[in-house]
Amino acid sequence: MSTQSEPGDGRLDPSLNAIMSERRQLIGLAYRLLGSLADAEDVVQETYARWYAMSQQQQEAIESPGGWLTTVASRVCLDLLGSARARRERYVGEWIPEPLPDRTEWISGRSGGTTVDPADRVTLDESITMAFLVVLESMTPAERVAFVLHDVFGYPFAEVAEIVGRTPAACRQLASSARRRIDASQAPATPTAQRADIVRDFKAAWEAKDIDALIGLLDPDATAVGDGGDLVSAELHPVEGGEQIARYYVDLVGRAPANLTILERTVNGQPGLVAMQEGVTVVVMAFDVAGDRIKHIWAVLNPEKLRPWTTG
């Protein structure tokens, strides 16, 4: 497995620069696989710990350190995905992937990847949207790893097979199955500017407690999901139906503290909303827009998932 590394600044051991330059990609890969920035950082730390546990002779024998790091990180993620599913079954209420602040480093991909059929590729920007990550959560661990490595990061199935521990043909089938799930969930693309206008109109109607305006912005079959993680109050089950969601959100804003501020922000590469109280981010909302209506709302209230939004 080969991967290019960014050049060093000349002040450090070139081999150390080559190893550390992979960190950004490893974080991006692990986040897509696990849906948690905190878990992704733990995976990368574990990956580097394994690298530095080897002798210098062992390190020098590895032809592609970047490929070795990617393989190890992917296998650590694969192991974690099984236990994560069990943890999420015990999670109080709905589990939503951890939302990302608008930082370009989290969407960096593989530099100098191999040629892949464009029809099989998902762009790096698309692969961090909340809608995309939610669908990834429905996949088996092997499907998720095979799909993300091949369709998002461009690794050939022969290399994916080494990581997943299956044949290239089996990995191709896993990725194909995952791709069908993605295709079935995707709504017709709505331009980003139009998405931003719809989210802005939602914010204005929400703050004005205008139920009719909210209903007009929501798909009749829309769903709204909240994730409080049993640390803050949130609905334990999705709210379904445009009118029900509109009434629910008007009730929420009516009970909100006076010093709560709602801001327009980019959430996982898409227009979203962030609620702040005394400088602390307390809610991050991601939206899935189909045509000119909001199809899904994901509201993350779990403070453990919102730390990057306040401390970053």
C-alpha positions in Angstrom: 0.0 0.0 0.0 1.5 3.3 -1.0 0.7 6.8 0.1 2.5 10.1 -0.3 3.6 12.1 2.7 3.9 15.8 3.1 7.5 17.1 3.2 9.0 18.0 6.5 10.3 21.5 7.5 13.9 20.2 7.8 14.0 20.7 11.6 12.9 17.2 12.5 14.0 13.8 11.4 12.5 13.3 7.9 11.1 9.9 8.9 9.3 11.4 11.8 7.8 14.1 9.6 6.6 11.4 7.2 5.0 9.5 10.0 3.3 12.6 11.6 2.1 14.0 8.3 -0.3 11.0 8.1 -2.1 12.0 11.2 -4.6 14.2 9.4 -5.7 11.5 7.1 -5.9 8.9 9.8 -8.2 11.2 11.9 -10.4 11.7 8.8 -10.5 8.0 8.1 -11.2 6.9 11.7 -13.9 9.6 12.1 -15.8 8.3 9.1 -15.5 4.8 10.3 -16.6 5.5 14.0 -18.7 8.7 13.8 -16.9 10.1 16.8 -14.0 12.6 16.7 -13.0 11.6 20.2 -12.9 7.9 19.3 -11.0 8.7 16.1 -8.3 10.6 18.1 -8.0 7.6 20.4 -7.5 5.3 17.4 -4.8 7.4 16.0 -3.0 7.6 19.4 -3.2 3.8 19.6 -1.9 3.5 16.0 1.1 5.7 16.7 1.8 3.9 20.0 2.0 0.6 18.1 4.4 2.2 15.6 6.7 3.6 18.3 6.6 0.3 20.2 8.6 -1.3 17.3 12.4 -1.1 17.1 14.0 1.2 14.6 15.0 -1.9 12.6 11.4 -3.0 12.4 10.3 0.4 11.4 12.9 0.7 8.7 11.8 -2.7 7.3 8.3 -1.3 6.5 8.3 -0.2 2.9 5.3 2.2 3.3 4.9 3.6 6.8 1.8 5.5 5.7 0.2 2.3 4.4 1.1 0.5 7.6 -0.5 3.2 9.7 -3.7 3.1 7.6 -3.9 -0.6 7.9 -3.4 -0.6 11.7 -5.9 2.3 12.2 -8.5 0.6 10.0 -8.1 -2.7 11.9 -8.4 -0.9 15.3 -11.6 0.8 14.0 -12.9 -2.6 12.8 -12.5 -4.0 16.3 -14.1 -1.0 17.9 -17.1 -1.0 15.6 -18.3 -4.3 17.1 -18.0 -3.1 20.6 -19.5 0.3 19.7 -22.6 -1.3 18.4 -23.1 -3.0 21.8 -22.5 0.3 23.6 -25.0 2.1 21.5 -27.6 -0.5 22.2 -27.2 0.5 25.8 -27.2 4.2 25.0 -30.0 6.2 26.5 -32.1 7.7 23.7 -31.0 8.1 20.1 -27.3 8.0 19.2 -26.2 10.6 16.6 -22.7 10.8 15.1 -20.6 13.5 16.7 -21.0 16.7 14.7 -17.8 18.4 13.2 -17.1 22.1 13.4 -16.2 23.7 10.0 -12.5 22.8 9.9 -10.9 21.8 6.6 -8.4 19.4 8.2 -11.2 17.0 9.0 -12.1 16.5 5.3 -8.5 15.9 4.1 -8.2 12.7 2.1 -5.6 10.4 0.7 -2.9 12.2 -1.2 -2.1 10.5 -4.5 -4.7 7.7 -4.4 -5.1 5.1 -7.0 -7.5 5.4 -10.0 -11.0 4.3 -9.2 -14.1 4.3 -11.3 -15.7 7.7 -10.7 -19.1 6.0 -10.4 -17.9 4.2 -7.4 -16.5 7.3 -5.7 -18.0 9.4 -3.0 -16.4 12.8 -2.6 -14.7 13.6 0.7 -17.1 16.5 1.3 -20.1 14.2 0.9 -18.7 11.6 3.2 -18.8 13.8 6.3 -22.4 15.0 6.0 -24.7 13.9 8.9 -27.0 12.1 6.5 -24.1 10.1 5.1 -22.8 9.2 8.5 -26.2 8.1 9.7 -26.5 5.7 6.9 -23.0 4.4 7.6 -24.2 3.6 11.1 -26.7 1.1 9.6 -24.0 -1.0 8.0 -22.1 -3.9 9.4 -18.5 -3.1 10.5 -17.0 -5.0 7.5 -19.4 -3.1 5.1 -18.5 0.2 6.6 -14.7 -0.3 6.5 -14.7 -1.8 2.9 -16.9 1.0 1.6 -15.1 3.9 3.3 -11.6 2.7 2.3 -12.6 2.0 -1.3 -15.3 4.5 -2.3 -14.2 7.4 -0.1 -10.4 7.0 0.1 -9.8 5.2 -3.1 -8.0 2.1 -1.8 -8.1 -0.9 -4.2 -10.0 -4.0 -3.1 -6.8 -6.0 -2.9 -5.5 -3.7 -0.1 -8.9 -3.5 1.5 -9.0 -7.3 1.7 -5.8 -7.3 3.7 -7.3 -5.0 6.3 -10.7 -6.6 6.5 -9.4 -10.1 6.4 -11.6 -11.2 3.5 -11.0 -11.8 -0.2 -11.0 -8.9 -2.7 -14.2 -10.3 -4.2 -15.9 -10.4 -0.8 -14.8 -6.8 -0.1 -16.2 -5.8 -3.5 -19.6 -7.3 -2.5 -19.4 -5.5 0.9 -18.8 -2.2 -0.8 -21.5 -2.8 -3.3 -24.0 -3.6 -0.6 -23.0 -0.4 1.3 -23.3 1.6 -1.9 -26.9 0.4 -2.4 -27.8 1.6 1.1 -26.3 5.0 0.4 -28.0 5.3 -3.0 -31.4 4.3 -1.5 -31.1 7.0 1.2 -30.0 9.9 -1.0 -32.4 12.6 -2.0 -32.1 14.7 -5.1 -29.2 17.1 -4.6 -30.2 20.6 -3.4 -27.7 23.4 -4.1 -25.8 24.5 -1.0 -27.1 28.1 -1.4 -30.7 26.8 -1.4 -30.0 24.6 1.6 -28.6 27.6 3.5 -31.7 29.7 2.6 -34.1 26.9 3.8 -32.1 26.5 7.1 -32.1 30.3 7.5 -35.9 30.4 7.0 -36.3 27.6 9.5 -34.3 29.6 12.1 -36.4 32.7 11.5 -39.7 30.8 11.7 -38.5 28.9 14.8 -37.5 32.1 16.6 -40.8 33.7 15.6 -42.7 30.6 16.9 -44.5 30.6 13.5 -45.9 27.0 13.3 -47.4 27.5 9.9 -44.1 28.7 8.4 -42.3 25.8 10.0 -44.8 23.3 8.6 -44.2 24.8 5.1 -40.5 24.2 5.4 -40.8 20.6 6.7 -41.5 17.6 4.6 -44.8 16.0 5.8 -42.9 12.8 6.5 -39.9 14.5 8.2 -38.2 13.2 11.3 -36.3 15.0 14.0 -33.9 13.2 16.3 -32.3 14.5 19.5 -29.2 13.1 21.2 -28.8 14.0 24.9 -26.8 10.9 25.9 -28.7 10.9 29.3 -26.7 13.9 30.2 -29.2 16.6 29.2 -32.9 16.4 28.4 -33.8 15.2 24.9 -36.6 13.2 23.3 -35.9 9.5 23.6 -37.5 8.7 20.3 -37.6 10.5 16.9 -40.4 13.1 16.4 -42.1 12.2 13.2 -44.2 14.3 10.8 -43.8 17.9 9.7 -46.6 19.3 11.9 -45.5 17.4 15.0 -42.0 18.6 14.6 -43.1 22.2 14.1 -45.1 22.1 17.3 -42.3 20.4 19.2 -39.7 23.0 18.2 -42.0 25.9 18.9 -42.6 24.4 22.4 -38.8 24.1 22.8 -38.0 27.6 21.9 -40.8 28.8 24.2 -39.1 27.1 27.1 -35.5 28.2 26.1 -33.6 30.5 28.4 -33.5 34.2 27.5 -29.7 34.2 26.9 -29.8 31.4 24.3 -28.5 32.5 20.9 -29.1 30.6 17.7 -26.4 31.0 15.0 -26.0 29.8 11.4 -23.0 27.6 11.1 -21.6 24.9 8.9 -22.1 21.5 10.4 -20.4 18.5 8.7 -20.0 20.5 5.5 -23.6 21.5 5.3 -25.7 24.6 6.5 -26.7 24.0 10.1 -27.6 25.8 13.3 -25.8 26.1 16.6 -27.3 27.2 19.9 -25.0 28.9 22.4 -25.5 29.9 26.0 -22.9 32.1 27.8 -20.3 31.2 25.2 -20.9 27.5 25.5 -22.3 25.4 22.6 -25.3 23.5 23.9 -27.0 22.3 20.7 -25.7 21.6 17.2 -28.3 20.9 14.5 -27.7 19.2 11.2 -30.3 19.2 8.4 -31.1 17.0 5.4 -32.9 18.9 2.7 -34.7 17.2 -0.2 -35.8 19.6 -2.8 -37.2 22.6 -1.0 -38.2 20.8 2.2 -36.4 19.6 5.3 -36.5 15.9 5.5 -34.4 15.2 8.6 -33.2 17.2 11.6 -30.4 15.8 13.9 -29.9 17.8 17.1 -26.9 16.9 19.2 -27.2 18.0 22.9 -24.8 15.6 24.5 -22.1 17.9 26.0 -19.4 15.3 25.5 -20.0 15.4 21.8 -20.0 19.2 21.7 -16.6 19.9 23.3 -14.8 20.7 20.0 -17.4 23.4 19.3 -16.6 25.2 22.5 -12.9 24.4 23.1 -11.8 24.3 19.5 
